[in-house]
């Protein structure tokens, strides 16, 4: 194999050395054309009489005009303004902690309010799944979620920390 490559390389080199050189017909070098003289003509001066004041006012739209393009999509839901907790607690650490604690308690109360119907729905779905013959793995997953929700709700009612359960 090495001999064939060496022989091919030798033949290619000899062919390159002895190849007849073709005479290429090159075009004559281009000459630069002489630049034309530049003639600069002044722009015409247009003078117009100033518009009367009534016409000037008519050209400007009134300030109270409604925009032609609506500023927002009329079908989009409205944006509620976010109300900050209070500007005062930021300066006083105790007041800030009280405000944060009140906000956290409101969040926990909202969680408890939403968890009760979810627990009832999960119990209903697990019972329906058992009746319809859903796989044991799916039932176990639903039961783990139900147990986690019940544990979190019980901890909230007992004023204890919410346990962290690892759910797949």
Secondary structure as UniProt FT lines:
FT   HELIX           2..18
FT   HELIX           53..59
FT   TURN            63..64
FT   TURN            74..75
FT   HELIX           88..90
FT   HELIX           93..132
FT   HELIX           136..157
FT   TURN            158..159
//
